[in-house]
Amino acid sequence: MQRTSNIHGRAWVFGDNIDTDIIAPADTISFGLGDATEDTDVKVNAFRAIRPGFHKQVHAGDILVAGKNFGLGSHREPANKALVSLGFRAVIAESVARLFFRNAVAIGFYVFQVPGILDAVQEGDELDIDIEGSRLLNVTQNTGLALEQFSPLVRNIIDQGGILEALKSRLETSRKAQ
């Protein structure tokens, strides 16, 4: 899979302690079916406790910006998938729960930790993430921030679309080598 080098989108700004129950309310998840009905229900109800109807406002390519402890809580993968189904391309937060980050990598979704991000971005700002250059440009404010680079392993998994796709690729390569 070809590596993504840039992500460009509009910022949606949230505060601290946005947990997985806010992102994907538990009553919308069947814990196992993962079918189209559940995907739609999770998308429609995402963030309903703090932003009812949010799914109607987000557009494909947008970027979620948050404060500290983003993704804390039960660490259900549907919370990560809800962000994808809403159209988000990435999350940039002051800090991210470790298991939320791991689930994001597992599904091939970019999550960056950037201390000070809430001071650098306002809702609606146009952002450009240069993944190769490890830079965030706030196009609206004409300011930039450094991003922490992913390890080669993490970057490879995300670029391949997640852990399952990376494993399929590895198995295919192994089969061809035999």
Residue frames relative to the residue before (quaternion, step in Angstrom):
aa qw qx qy qz dx dy dz
M 1.0000 0.0000 0.0000 0.0000 0.00 0.00 0.00
Q 0.4677 -0.6821 0.4879 0.2791 3.54 -1.01 0.82
R 0.4828 -0.6821 0.4744 0.2768 3.54 -0.96 0.88
T 0.4132 -0.6572 0.5742 0.2602 3.50 -1.17 0.75
S 0.1841 -0.8069 0.5495 0.1144 3.58 -0.80 0.89
N 0.8067 0.0948 -0.0519 0.5810 3.59 1.13 -0.54
I 0.1110 -0.7295 0.6702 0.0799 3.50 -1.25 0.65
H 0.0383 -0.7942 0.6063 -0.0149 3.55 -0.79 1.04
G 0.2953 0.7663 -0.5362 0.1950 3.57 -0.85 0.93
R 0.6002 -0.5520 0.4543 0.3586 3.48 -1.41 0.09
A 0.4139 -0.7233 0.5063 0.2217 3.57 -1.03 0.85
W 0.1119 -0.7130 0.6891 0.0644 3.48 -1.21 0.86
V 0.1684 -0.8403 0.5130 0.0491 3.58 -0.47 1.19
F 0.0668 -0.7655 0.6397 -0.0146 3.52 -0.99 1.06
G 0.5137 -0.6603 0.4599 0.2977 3.57 -1.22 0.41
D 0.7643 -0.3370 0.2894 0.4674 3.53 -1.23 -0.66
N 0.8581 0.2529 -0.1506 0.4208 3.50 -1.44 0.30
I 0.2639 0.7295 -0.5729 0.2644 3.57 0.88 0.94
D 0.1280 -0.8411 0.5237 0.0437 3.56 -0.25 1.27
T 0.7003 -0.4905 0.3237 0.4052 3.54 -1.32 0.28
D 0.6122 0.5383 -0.3635 0.4508 3.63 1.13 -0.43
I 0.6166 0.4973 -0.3459 0.5028 3.59 1.16 -0.46
I 0.6634 0.5046 -0.3082 0.4585 3.57 0.91 -0.90
A 0.7980 -0.0078 0.0614 0.5995 3.60 0.78 -1.05
P 0.2950 -0.7934 0.5033 0.1739 3.60 -0.03 1.24
A 0.5828 -0.6417 0.3855 0.3163 3.55 -0.94 0.97
D 0.6684 0.5186 -0.3215 0.4254 3.62 1.00 -0.67
T 0.6405 0.5039 -0.3322 0.4749 3.60 1.29 0.04
I 0.6725 0.5007 -0.2685 0.4744 3.56 1.30 -0.12
S 0.3060 -0.7723 0.5328 0.1613 3.55 -0.87 0.97
F 0.3322 -0.7744 0.4773 0.2494 3.59 1.27 -0.16
G 0.8304 0.1509 -0.1542 0.5138 3.51 0.54 1.12
L 0.6557 0.5192 -0.3439 0.4268 3.59 0.92 -0.73
G 0.0075 -0.8482 0.5287 0.0323 3.56 0.79 -1.00
D 0.3787 0.7408 -0.4769 0.2835 3.57 1.09 0.63
A 0.7407 -0.4171 0.2825 0.4445 3.58 -1.31 0.06
T 0.6203 0.5425 -0.3480 0.4470 3.60 1.03 -0.72
E 0.6668 0.4828 -0.3013 0.4812 3.57 0.91 -0.89
D 0.6318 0.5412 -0.3381 0.4401 3.59 0.91 -0.87
T 0.6679 0.4897 -0.2959 0.4759 3.58 0.95 -0.88
D 0.6536 0.5214 -0.3117 0.4515 3.59 0.94 -0.91
V 0.6520 0.5005 -0.3114 0.4768 3.59 0.96 -0.86
K 0.6532 0.5197 -0.3144 0.4521 3.60 0.92 -0.89
V 0.6895 0.4931 -0.2847 0.4476 3.59 0.81 -1.01
N 0.7571 0.3885 -0.1991 0.4861 3.59 1.06 -0.75
A 0.4009 0.7264 -0.4770 0.2899 3.60 1.24 -0.05
F 0.8610 0.0777 -0.1070 0.4911 3.55 -0.98 1.00
R 0.3106 0.7986 -0.4818 0.1831 3.63 1.22 0.21
A 0.6206 0.5670 -0.3520 0.4117 3.62 1.07 -0.62
I 0.7964 0.2613 -0.1423 0.5265 3.59 1.09 -0.58
R 0.7872 0.0960 -0.0660 0.6056 3.61 1.25 -0.40
P 0.1592 -0.8116 0.5555 0.0863 3.59 0.23 1.21
G 0.8177 0.2267 -0.1844 0.4960 3.57 -0.99 0.85
F 0.3004 0.7989 -0.4820 0.1979 3.57 1.26 0.23
H 0.6034 0.5954 -0.3549 0.3943 3.59 1.04 -0.75
K 0.6450 0.5223 -0.3174 0.4588 3.61 1.19 -0.47
Q 0.6869 0.5057 -0.2696 0.4469 3.59 1.23 -0.42
V 0.6557 0.5269 -0.3066 0.4455 3.57 1.08 -0.75
H 0.1669 -0.7735 0.6044 0.0921 3.55 -1.11 0.75
A 0.6420 -0.5206 0.3950 0.4010 3.54 -1.19 0.57
G 0.7714 0.3294 -0.2683 0.4738 3.55 -0.89 0.99
D 0.5039 0.6627 -0.4295 0.3498 3.59 1.21 -0.21
I 0.3128 -0.7410 0.5755 0.1477 3.55 -1.32 0.46
L 0.2776 -0.7539 0.5741 0.1576 3.56 -0.84 1.01
V 0.1049 -0.7719 0.6266 0.0243 3.55 -0.90 1.03
A 0.0390 0.8223 -0.5625 0.0769 3.59 -0.80 0.99
G 0.5822 -0.5928 0.4487 0.3291 3.49 -1.39 0.22
K 0.8051 -0.2636 0.2252 0.4813 3.52 -1.12 -0.80
N 0.8483 0.2184 -0.1704 0.4513 3.54 -1.32 0.57
F 0.2209 0.7873 -0.5502 0.1692 3.59 0.97 0.67
G 0.8273 0.2322 -0.1833 0.4777 3.56 -0.96 0.92
L 0.3722 0.7140 -0.5169 0.2908 3.59 1.15 0.36
G 0.5423 0.6322 -0.4491 0.3232 3.55 -1.24 0.27
S 0.8512 -0.2228 0.1462 0.4521 3.51 -1.19 -0.66
H 0.3127 -0.8010 0.4661 0.2083 3.61 1.23 -0.26
R 0.2466 0.7566 -0.5548 0.2430 3.52 0.93 0.91
E 0.5326 -0.6468 0.4511 0.3074 3.56 -0.97 0.85
P 0.5807 0.5878 -0.4030 0.3935 3.68 0.98 -0.54
A 0.5772 0.5649 -0.3972 0.4358 3.62 1.09 -0.47
N 0.6565 0.4866 -0.3080 0.4873 3.58 0.99 -0.80
K 0.6645 0.5075 -0.2982 0.4604 3.56 0.95 -0.90
A 0.5810 0.5788 -0.3751 0.4321 3.60 1.10 -0.61
L 0.6381 0.5269 -0.3270 0.4564 3.58 0.98 -0.80
V 0.6448 0.5068 -0.3078 0.4823 3.56 1.01 -0.84
S 0.6840 0.4895 -0.3010 0.4493 3.59 0.84 -0.94
L 0.6217 0.5273 -0.3408 0.4683 3.60 1.15 -0.51
G 0.5717 -0.6073 0.3730 0.4066 3.59 1.21 -0.44
F 0.4321 0.6976 -0.4754 0.3172 3.59 1.23 -0.02
R 0.3030 -0.7462 0.5676 0.1709 3.56 -1.10 0.78
A 0.8062 -0.0104 0.0417 0.5901 3.56 1.18 -0.53
V 0.2407 -0.6964 0.6499 0.1862 3.49 -1.44 0.29
I 0.0476 -0.7451 0.6642 0.0381 3.54 -1.09 0.81
A 0.0786 0.8182 -0.5606 0.1009 3.57 -0.56 1.14
E 0.6412 -0.5022 0.4110 0.4096 3.55 -1.28 0.41
S 0.7531 -0.1611 0.1024 0.6296 3.56 1.02 -0.88
V 0.2316 -0.7759 0.5818 0.0769 3.54 -1.20 0.71
A 0.5252 -0.6103 0.4882 0.3367 3.55 -1.05 0.78
R 0.5785 -0.6403 0.3927 0.3180 3.55 -0.91 1.00
L 0.7061 0.4534 -0.2786 0.4672 3.61 0.83 -0.91
F 0.5889 0.5423 -0.3719 0.4699 3.59 1.12 -0.55
F 0.6353 0.5197 -0.3228 0.4712 3.58 0.98 -0.85
R 0.6664 0.5049 -0.3061 0.4552 3.59 0.87 -0.94
N 0.6487 0.5007 -0.3196 0.4758 3.60 0.99 -0.78
A 0.6171 0.5394 -0.3426 0.4593 3.58 1.06 -0.71
V 0.6459 0.4994 -0.3152 0.4837 3.58 0.90 -0.89
A 0.6486 0.5533 -0.3145 0.4174 3.58 0.94 -0.92
I 0.7543 0.3314 -0.2128 0.5252 3.61 1.09 -0.57
G 0.5539 -0.6549 0.3756 0.3511 3.60 1.26 0.21
F 0.4927 0.6542 -0.4171 0.3941 3.57 1.07 0.77
Y 0.4220 -0.7294 0.4869 0.2300 3.58 -0.90 0.95
V 0.0535 0.7533 -0.6530 0.0572 3.55 -0.96 1.01
F 0.0859 -0.8057 0.5860 -0.0014 3.56 -0.71 1.14
Q 0.2353 -0.7259 0.6253 0.1633 3.55 -1.16 0.69
V 0.0675 0.7956 -0.5917 0.1109 3.55 -0.64 1.19
P 0.2834 -0.7588 0.5603 0.1731 3.61 -0.25 1.21
G 0.7856 0.2975 -0.2370 0.4879 3.57 -0.93 0.93
I 0.4041 0.7493 -0.4638 0.2453 3.62 1.22 -0.04
L 0.6527 0.5273 -0.3376 0.4267 3.62 0.97 -0.72
D 0.6370 0.5053 -0.3283 0.4807 3.59 1.21 -0.42
A 0.7224 0.4684 -0.2237 0.4569 3.57 1.22 -0.49
V 0.7758 0.2811 -0.1355 0.5484 3.59 1.23 -0.34
Q 0.1418 -0.7530 0.6373 0.0821 3.53 -1.10 0.83
E 0.6298 -0.5373 0.3879 0.4052 3.55 -1.16 0.55
G 0.7767 0.3127 -0.2667 0.4772 3.53 -0.97 0.98
D 0.4842 0.6537 -0.4488 0.3699 3.60 1.21 -0.23
E 0.3800 -0.6809 0.5748 0.2480 3.55 -1.16 0.67
L 0.1055 -0.8098 0.5771 0.0045 3.54 -0.76 1.12
D 0.1126 -0.7559 0.6402 0.0780 3.53 -1.23 0.61
I 0.1464 -0.7831 0.6020 0.0538 3.56 -0.65 1.17
D 0.1558 -0.7602 0.6278 0.0608 3.55 -0.70 1.16
I 0.2536 -0.8129 0.5071 0.1332 3.56 -0.10 1.30
E 0.6570 0.5132 -0.3128 0.4550 3.60 0.90 -0.86
G 0.7558 0.3839 -0.1959 0.4929 3.56 0.95 -0.91
S 0.3377 -0.7732 0.4701 0.2589 3.57 1.33 -0.07
R 0.5199 0.6091 -0.4236 0.4233 3.56 0.88 1.04
L 0.1996 -0.7228 0.6470 0.1382 3.51 -1.26 0.62
L 0.1006 -0.7741 0.6232 0.0468 3.56 -0.83 1.00
N 0.2264 -0.7126 0.6481 0.1446 3.52 -0.90 1.00
V 0.2992 -0.7950 0.5056 0.1512 3.56 -0.15 1.33
T 0.6365 0.5509 -0.3235 0.4321 3.59 0.97 -0.84
Q 0.7872 0.3101 -0.1522 0.5108 3.58 0.86 -0.96
N 0.3326 -0.7671 0.4749 0.2747 3.59 1.33 -0.15
T 0.5012 0.5991 -0.4538 0.4290 3.54 0.87 1.08
G 0.1769 -0.8011 0.5635 0.0971 3.55 -1.21 0.42
L 0.1404 -0.7605 0.6290 0.0793 3.50 -1.34 0.45
A 0.4694 -0.6427 0.5213 0.3079 3.54 -1.19 0.55
L 0.2314 -0.7351 0.6204 0.1457 3.53 -1.21 0.67
E 0.4786 -0.6300 0.5207 0.3207 3.54 -1.13 0.64
Q 0.4213 -0.7067 0.5077 0.2556 3.56 -0.92 0.90
F 0.4478 -0.6443 0.5462 0.2931 3.52 -1.20 0.63
S 0.5475 -0.5541 0.4875 0.3944 3.56 -1.20 0.40
P 0.6397 -0.5268 0.3746 0.4159 3.63 -1.13 0.45
L 0.6361 0.5321 -0.3350 0.4473 3.61 0.99 -0.76
V 0.6733 0.4830 -0.2949 0.4758 3.59 0.84 -0.97
R 0.6542 0.5140 -0.3155 0.4563 3.58 0.88 -0.90
N 0.6469 0.5231 -0.3147 0.4570 3.58 0.96 -0.85
I 0.6563 0.5049 -0.3144 0.4641 3.60 0.92 -0.87
I 0.6632 0.4920 -0.3091 0.4718 3.60 0.87 -0.91
D 0.6773 0.5133 -0.2943 0.4373 3.58 0.86 -0.95
Q 0.6970 0.4580 -0.2767 0.4774 3.57 1.10 -0.61
G 0.6122 -0.5883 0.3396 0.4046 3.58 1.28 0.03
G 0.7478 -0.3625 0.2027 0.5180 3.57 1.22 0.32
I 0.7328 -0.4636 0.2931 0.4029 3.50 -1.36 0.24
L 0.6489 0.5169 -0.3395 0.4433 3.61 0.93 -0.76
E 0.6650 0.4857 -0.3041 0.4789 3.58 0.93 -0.83
A 0.6338 0.5227 -0.3313 0.4640 3.60 1.02 -0.76
L 0.6577 0.4982 -0.3075 0.4739 3.59 1.00 -0.79
K 0.6227 0.5288 -0.3357 0.4690 3.60 1.00 -0.78
S 0.6562 0.5099 -0.3044 0.4656 3.56 0.96 -0.88
R 0.6530 0.5137 -0.3072 0.4640 3.56 0.97 -0.88
L 0.6554 0.5025 -0.3110 0.4704 3.59 0.96 -0.82
E 0.6440 0.5182 -0.3150 0.4664 3.57 0.98 -0.84
T 0.6468 0.5036 -0.3127 0.4798 3.58 0.96 -0.83
S 0.6489 0.5176 -0.3089 0.4643 3.57 0.98 -0.83
R 0.6457 0.5186 -0.3137 0.4645 3.60 0.99 -0.83
K 0.6675 0.5044 -0.2977 0.4598 3.56 0.94 -0.89
A 0.6523 0.5194 -0.3118 0.4555 3.59 1.08 -0.73
Q 0.6470 0.5046 -0.3335 0.4642 3.60 1.12 -0.48
